[in-house]
Amino acid sequence: MLAGALLLLTLIAVNVSFAIAAQPKAKTKRRVIPVTINKGQNYTITGVKEGTAPGPKVVNNPNALVVQSAPGRIELVGADAGSWKINVTLATGEKVTYLVTVKAQAPPQGSLVPAAAPTVMQ
């Protein structure tokens, strides 16, 4: 009787441990690093894990940023006003998100709307 109870407790303990191991692990929240640059400026993200590619995601204006990858770093150049999110894995294994905002110094000059044709001279 005692052996049966001990066997039953052992089976319950094993099932509980399997249930705990089968649960998905809680994801750690990515650290967000805000970066603001002006149009024409560059910013270098260093300490990037080699062999990984950045995960850029356009938030506003796909022409706002130029991204170039090199071993261990990512070069960003502001091209126009807008913002992007760039997911990066650092050499330490930490996963971070750079929230890059590019500001234009001045509003665009003129309009792209076609003007009216000049009047005909007689």
LOTI-55597 format. One line per field, with one value per atom (N, C-alpha, C): residue number from 1; x, y, z; atom name. Coordinates in Angstrom, 2 decimals, padded with zeros to 5 digits. Example, Ala and Ser with C-alpha at 12.3 -4.5 7.8 and 13.67 -1.06 7.14 Angstrom:
<sites>
n <- 1, 1, 1, 2, 2, 2
east <- 013.19, 012.30, 013.20, 012.85, 013.67, 012.90
north <- -005.69, -004.50, -003.30, -002.25, -001.06, 000.03
up <- 007.80, 007.80, 007.80, 007.08, 007.14, 007.87
atom <- N, CA, C, N, CA, C
</sites>
This chain:
<sites>
n <- 1, 1, 1, 2, 2, 2, 3, 3, 3, 4, 4, 4, 5, 5, 5, 6, 6, 6, 7, 7, 7, 8, 8, 8, 9, 9, 9, 10, 10, 10, 11, 11, 11, 12, 12, 12, 13, 13, 13, 14, 14, 14, 15, 15, 15, 16, 16, 16, 17, 17, 17, 18, 18, 18, 19, 19, 19, 20, 20, 20, 21, 21, 21, 22, 22, 22, 23, 23, 23, 24, 24, 24, 25, 25, 25, 26, 26, 26, 27, 27, 27, 28, 28, 28, 29, 29, 29, 30, 30, 30, 31, 31, 31, 32, 32, 32, 33, 33, 33, 34, 34, 34, 35, 35, 35, 36, 36, 36, 37, 37, 37, 38, 38, 38, 39, 39, 39, 40, 40, 40, 41, 41, 41, 42, 42, 42, 43, 43, 43, 44, 44, 44, 45, 45, 45, 46, 46, 46, 47, 47, 47, 48, 48, 48, 49, 49, 49, 50, 50, 50, 51, 51, 51, 52, 52, 52, 53, 53, 53, 54, 54, 54, 55, 55, 55, 56, 56, 56, 57, 57, 57, 58, 58, 58, 59, 59, 59, 60, 60, 60, 61, 61, 61, 62, 62, 62, 63, 63, 63, 64, 64, 64, 65, 65, 65, 66, 66, 66, 67, 67, 67, 68, 68, 68, 69, 69, 69, 70, 70, 70, 71, 71, 71, 72, 72, 72, 73, 73, 73, 74, 74, 74, 75, 75, 75, 76, 76, 76, 77, 77, 77, 78, 78, 78, 79, 79, 79, 80, 80, 80, 81, 81, 81, 82, 82, 82, 83, 83, 83, 84, 84, 84, 85, 85, 85, 86, 86, 86, 87, 87, 87, 88, 88, 88, 89, 89, 89, 90, 90, 90, 91, 91, 91, 92, 92, 92, 93, 93, 93, 94, 94, 94, 95, 95, 95, 96, 96, 96, 97, 97, 97, 98, 98, 98, 99, 99, 99, 100, 100, 100, 101, 101, 101, 102, 102, 102, 103, 103, 103, 104, 104, 104, 105, 105, 105, 106, 106, 106, 107, 107, 107, 108, 108, 108, 109, 109, 109, 110, 110, 110, 111, 111, 111, 112, 112, 112, 113, 113, 113, 114, 114, 114, 115, 115, 115, 116, 116, 116, 117, 117, 117, 118, 118, 118, 119, 119, 119, 120, 120, 120, 121, 121, 121, 122, 122, 122
east <- 000.83, 000.00, 000.88, 001.90, 002.81, 003.57, 003.96, 004.69, 003.79, 002.50, 001.55, 001.35, 001.26, 001.09, 002.33, 003.50, 004.75, 004.86, 004.44, 004.46, 003.51, 002.34, 001.36, 001.88, 002.50, 003.08, 004.20, 004.99, 006.08, 005.52, 004.46, 003.84, 003.24, 002.62, 002.05, 003.16, 004.26, 005.37, 005.96, 006.09, 006.64, 005.70, 004.39, 003.43, 003.45, 003.57, 003.63, 004.89, 006.01, 007.26, 007.20, 006.56, 006.39, 005.47, 004.42, 003.49, 004.18, 005.03, 005.76, 006.75, 007.43, 008.42, 007.75, 006.50, 005.82, 005.25, 005.13, 004.59, 005.58, 005.05, 005.97, 006.63, 007.89, 008.64, 008.17, 008.12, 007.72, 008.82, 008.40, 009.38, 009.83, 011.12, 011.61, 011.33, 010.99, 010.64, 011.91, 011.84, 012.98, 013.20, 014.46, 014.81, 014.67, 014.03, 013.83, 014.79, 015.57, 016.54, 016.09, 015.62, 015.20, 016.41, 016.40, 017.48, 016.83, 017.29, 016.80, 017.98, 017.88, 018.93, 018.27, 019.07, 018.59, 018.85, 018.14, 018.34, 019.80, 020.48, 021.88, 022.86, 022.42, 023.31, 023.37, 024.45, 024.54, 024.61, 024.28, 024.32, 024.82, 025.74, 026.31, 025.84, 025.28, 024.94, 026.10, 026.81, 027.97, 027.62, 028.50, 028.32, 027.25, 027.01, 025.99, 026.57, 025.78, 026.21, 026.47, 027.65, 028.01, 027.19, 026.82, 026.04, 024.53, 024.13, 022.71, 022.39, 021.18, 020.75, 019.78, 019.84, 018.88, 017.48, 016.51, 015.12, 014.45, 014.63, 014.02, 012.52, 011.77, 010.34, 010.01, 009.41, 009.07, 007.84, 007.95, 006.81, 006.15, 006.98, 006.48, 007.53, 007.20, 008.04, 009.17, 008.99, 010.02, 011.31, 011.29, 012.48, 013.23, 012.86, 013.45, 014.86, 015.23, 016.48, 017.18, 018.51, 019.34, 020.09, 019.98, 020.58, 021.63, 022.84, 023.93, 024.49, 024.64, 025.19, 026.65, 027.43, 028.83, 029.06, 030.13, 030.36, 030.47, 029.57, 029.61, 028.99, 028.42, 027.82, 026.78, 025.95, 024.95, 025.05, 025.13, 025.22, 023.86, 023.40, 022.13, 022.40, 021.74, 021.86, 020.45, 020.18, 018.88, 018.72, 017.66, 017.44, 016.24, 015.25, 014.05, 013.33, 012.35, 011.62, 010.82, 010.85, 010.11, 010.66, 010.17, 010.66, 010.62, 011.56, 011.71, 011.96, 011.65, 012.06, 013.04, 014.17, 015.19, 015.47, 015.14, 015.40, 016.80, 017.58, 018.98, 019.29, 020.15, 020.69, 022.13, 022.42, 023.77, 024.70, 026.00, 026.99, 026.82, 026.22, 025.97, 024.79, 024.03, 022.85, 021.56, 021.67, 020.49, 019.81, 018.50, 017.73, 017.14, 017.45, 017.00, 016.31, 015.51, 014.84, 015.27, 015.81, 016.15, 014.96, 014.40, 013.33, 013.97, 014.19, 014.93, 013.96, 014.11, 013.31, 014.25, 013.90, 014.69, 013.88, 014.52, 013.86, 014.44, 013.57, 014.01, 014.19, 015.22, 015.51, 014.44, 013.87, 012.87, 011.81, 010.64, 009.62, 010.04, 009.48, 009.85, 009.50, 010.31, 010.11, 009.28, 008.21, 007.39, 006.45, 005.72, 004.74, 004.97, 004.56, 004.68, 003.42, 002.45, 001.22, 001.53, 001.15, 001.47, 000.75, 001.42, 000.85, -000.01, -000.77, -001.61, -000.73, -001.16, -000.43, -000.55, 000.49, 000.42, -000.60, -001.09, -002.05, -001.35, -002.13, -001.57, -001.46, -000.32, -000.11, -000.55, -001.18, -001.60, -000.95
north <- -001.18, 000.00, 001.25, 001.26, 002.39, 002.57, 001.46, 001.52, 002.09, 001.73, 002.23, 003.73, 004.20, 005.64, 006.40, 005.84, 006.47, 006.55, 005.48, 005.46, 006.51, 006.63, 007.62, 009.04, 009.34, 010.67, 010.97, 009.96, 010.14, 010.47, 009.76, 010.03, 011.43, 011.84, 013.19, 014.23, 014.03, 014.98, 015.05, 013.91, 013.89, 014.63, 014.41, 015.09, 016.60, 017.03, 018.46, 019.08, 018.38, 018.92, 019.00, 018.00, 018.07, 019.21, 019.44, 020.53, 021.89, 022.03, 023.29, 023.49, 022.43, 022.53, 022.80, 022.33, 022.49, 023.89, 024.67, 026.02, 026.91, 027.78, 028.67, 029.65, 029.91, 030.85, 032.27, 033.08, 034.47, 035.22, 035.94, 036.69, 037.91, 038.16, 039.37, 040.54, 041.65, 042.82, 043.43, 043.79, 044.43, 045.81, 046.16, 047.51, 048.42, 049.57, 050.53, 051.69, 051.98, 053.06, 054.12, 055.29, 056.34, 057.09, 057.32, 058.05, 059.10, 060.34, 061.42, 062.01, 062.02, 062.61, 063.58, 064.46, 065.40, 064.84, 065.36, 064.98, 065.25, 064.26, 064.40, 063.91, 063.72, 063.22, 061.70, 061.16, 059.71, 059.30, 058.04, 057.46, 056.03, 055.63, 054.28, 053.48, 052.31, 051.36, 050.38, 050.36, 049.48, 048.32, 047.32, 046.18, 045.22, 045.18, 044.30, 042.90, 041.90, 040.51, 040.20, 039.68, 039.37, 038.19, 038.26, 037.20, 037.42, 038.47, 038.78, 039.98, 040.00, 041.12, 041.98, 043.29, 044.15, 043.92, 044.14, 044.00, 045.36, 046.08, 047.41, 047.33, 048.25, 048.36, 049.84, 050.21, 051.60, 051.96, 053.02, 053.53, 054.66, 055.55, 056.70, 057.08, 057.09, 057.48, 056.47, 055.62, 054.63, 055.23, 056.50, 057.17, 057.97, 057.81, 058.62, 058.20, 056.97, 056.46, 055.56, 055.65, 054.73, 053.87, 052.54, 051.61, 050.77, 050.74, 049.92, 049.06, 047.77, 046.87, 046.57, 046.46, 046.06, 045.12, 044.32, 043.42, 044.17, 043.87, 044.46, 045.83, 046.37, 047.70, 047.90, 048.93, 049.33, 050.85, 051.30, 052.73, 053.23, 054.32, 054.94, 056.35, 056.76, 058.12, 058.66, 059.83, 060.46, 061.03, 060.64, 061.10, 062.04, 061.87, 062.69, 062.56, 063.40, 063.34, 062.05, 061.39, 060.16, 059.38, 058.15, 057.33, 055.85, 055.10, 053.67, 053.00, 051.70, 050.85, 049.83, 049.67, 048.72, 047.75, 046.46, 045.43, 044.87, 044.84, 044.45, 043.49, 042.51, 041.65, 042.10, 042.49, 042.95, 041.76, 042.02, 040.97, 040.28, 040.96, 040.38, 039.43, 039.40, 038.55, 039.30, 040.53, 041.32, 041.76, 041.68, 042.13, 043.50, 044.48, 045.85, 046.37, 047.41, 048.09, 049.55, 050.00, 051.42, 052.10, 053.09, 053.89, 055.16, 055.17, 056.25, 057.25, 058.51, 059.60, 060.54, 060.81, 061.73, 063.01, 064.14, 065.44, 066.21, 066.84, 067.71, 069.10, 069.82, 071.14, 072.16, 072.05, 073.02, 072.28, 072.87, 072.22, 072.27, 071.40, 071.40, 072.73, 073.12, 074.37, 074.10, 074.80, 074.65, 073.47, 073.26, 072.19, 071.37, 070.14, 069.28, 069.32, 070.12, 070.25, 071.09, 070.63, 071.40, 072.75, 073.75, 075.10, 075.22, 076.28, 076.52, 076.96, 076.60, 076.96, 078.47, 079.08, 080.52, 080.80, 082.01, 082.39, 082.54, 082.35, 082.43, 083.88, 084.26, 085.64, 085.74, 086.82, 086.99, 088.16
up <- 000.00, 000.00, 000.00, 000.83, 000.91, -000.39, -001.00, -002.27, -003.36, -003.35, -004.34, -004.19, -002.95, -002.71, -003.13, -002.86, -003.26, -004.78, -005.47, -006.93, -007.49, -006.89, -007.33, -007.15, -006.03, -005.79, -006.78, -007.10, -008.06, -009.45, -009.85, -011.16, -011.22, -010.13, -010.09, -010.20, -009.50, -009.54, -010.94, -011.61, -012.98, -013.93, -013.81, -014.68, -014.47, -013.24, -012.95, -013.54, -013.44, -013.99, -015.51, -016.17, -017.62, -018.01, -017.24, -017.54, -017.40, -016.42, -016.24, -017.38, -017.78, -018.86, -020.20, -020.39, -021.66, -021.84, -020.76, -020.88, -021.63, -022.51, -023.23, -022.26, -022.54, -021.70, -022.00, -020.97, -021.14, -021.91, -022.94, -023.72, -022.92, -022.99, -022.36, -023.30, -022.72, -023.51, -024.10, -025.39, -026.05, -025.46, -025.32, -024.90, -026.11, -025.95, -027.04, -026.83, -027.89, -027.85, -028.85, -028.38, -029.31, -029.87, -031.17, -031.85, -032.75, -032.65, -033.52, -034.26, -035.59, -036.42, -037.40, -037.95, -038.96, -040.35, -041.31, -042.70, -043.07, -043.63, -044.02, -042.97, -041.73, -040.68, -040.73, -040.12, -040.02, -038.55, -038.30, -036.96, -037.11, -036.24, -036.30, -035.10, -035.36, -034.31, -034.24, -033.11, -032.96, -032.03, -032.00, -031.12, -031.59, -032.91, -033.47, -033.63, -033.31, -033.43, -034.90, -035.18, -036.57, -037.07, -038.33, -038.94, -038.81, -038.14, -038.03, -038.90, -039.42, -040.27, -039.48, -039.68, -038.99, -039.53, -038.69, -039.10, -039.18, -040.30, -040.38, -040.67, -040.06, -040.30, -040.43, -041.55, -041.81, -040.98, -040.21, -039.45, -040.25, -040.78, -041.53, -042.56, -043.83, -044.96, -045.22, -046.21, -046.54, -047.08, -047.47, -048.01, -046.95, -045.69, -044.63, -044.25, -044.49, -043.97, -044.97, -044.99, -045.78, -044.78, -044.91, -043.97, -044.68, -044.13, -044.67, -043.54, -043.77, -042.76, -043.06, -042.01, -042.09, -040.91, -040.92, -039.79, -038.47, -037.55, -036.22, -036.08, -037.17, -037.07, -038.17, -037.95, -038.93, -039.08, -040.31, -040.61, -041.07, -040.47, -040.83, -041.32, -042.40, -042.92, -043.12, -042.54, -042.70, -044.09, -044.79, -046.15, -046.27, -045.41, -045.48, -044.14, -043.88, -042.62, -042.53, -041.38, -041.18, -040.00, -039.81, -038.71, -039.08, -038.49, -038.70, -037.36, -037.29, -036.17, -036.73, -036.05, -036.50, -035.36, -035.57, -034.58, -034.79, -033.71, -033.78, -032.64, -032.92, -031.87, -031.63, -030.40, -030.05, -029.84, -029.81, -029.62, -028.27, -027.31, -025.98, -025.99, -027.09, -027.20, -026.90, -026.41, -026.10, -027.39, -027.41, -028.57, -028.25, -029.10, -028.88, -030.13, -029.94, -031.05, -031.04, -032.15, -032.31, -032.99, -032.33, -032.90, -033.45, -034.77, -035.43, -036.04, -035.65, -036.19, -036.95, -038.20, -039.02, -039.16, -038.84, -038.94, -040.12, -040.88, -041.97, -041.39, -041.82, -041.29, -041.65, -042.83, -043.28, -044.09, -044.21, -045.04, -046.50, -047.32, -048.73, -049.39, -050.34, -051.05, -052.30, -052.46, -053.66, -053.55, -054.63, -054.68, -055.93, -055.90, -057.08, -057.93, -057.53, -058.31, -059.55, -060.74, -061.95, -061.96, -062.46, -062.55, -063.80, -063.86, -065.04, -066.22, -067.40, -068.61, -068.85, -069.40, -069.67, -070.79, -070.78, -071.82, -073.16, -074.20, -075.55, -075.96, -076.53, -076.99, -078.45, -078.80, -080.18, -080.82
atom <- N, CA, C, N, CA, C, N, CA, C, N, CA, C, N, CA, C, N, CA, C, N, CA, C, N, CA, C, N, CA, C, N, CA, C, N, CA, C, N, CA, C, N, CA, C, N, CA, C, N, CA, C, N, CA, C, N, CA, C, N, CA, C, N, CA, C, N, CA, C, N, CA, C, N, CA, C, N, CA, C, N, CA, C, N, CA, C, N, CA, C, N, CA, C, N, CA, C, N, CA, C, N, CA, C, N, CA, C, N, CA, C, N, CA, C, N, CA, C, N, CA, C, N, CA, C, N, CA, C, N, CA, C, N, CA, C, N, CA, C, N, CA, C, N, CA, C, N, CA, C, N, CA, C, N, CA, C, N, CA, C, N, CA, C, N, CA, C, N, CA, C, N, CA, C, N, CA, C, N, CA, C, N, CA, C, N, CA, C, N, CA, C, N, CA, C, N, CA, C, N, CA, C, N, CA, C, N, CA, C, N, CA, C, N, CA, C, N, CA, C, N, CA, C, N, CA, C, N, CA, C, N, CA, C, N, CA, C, N, CA, C, N, CA, C, N, CA, C, N, CA, C, N, CA, C, N, CA, C, N, CA, C, N, CA, C, N, CA, C, N, CA, C, N, CA, C, N, CA, C, N, CA, C, N, CA, C, N, CA, C, N, CA, C, N, CA, C, N, CA, C, N, CA, C, N, CA, C, N, CA, C, N, CA, C, N, CA, C, N, CA, C, N, CA, C, N, CA, C, N, CA, C, N, CA, C, N, CA, C, N, CA, C, N, CA, C, N, CA, C, N, CA, C, N, CA, C, N, CA, C, N, CA, C, N, CA, C, N, CA, C, N, CA, C, N, CA, C, N, CA, C, N, CA, C, N, CA, C, N, CA, C, N, CA, C, N, CA, C, N, CA, C, N, CA, C, N, CA, C, N, CA, C, N, CA, C, N, CA, C, N, CA, C, N, CA, C
</sites>
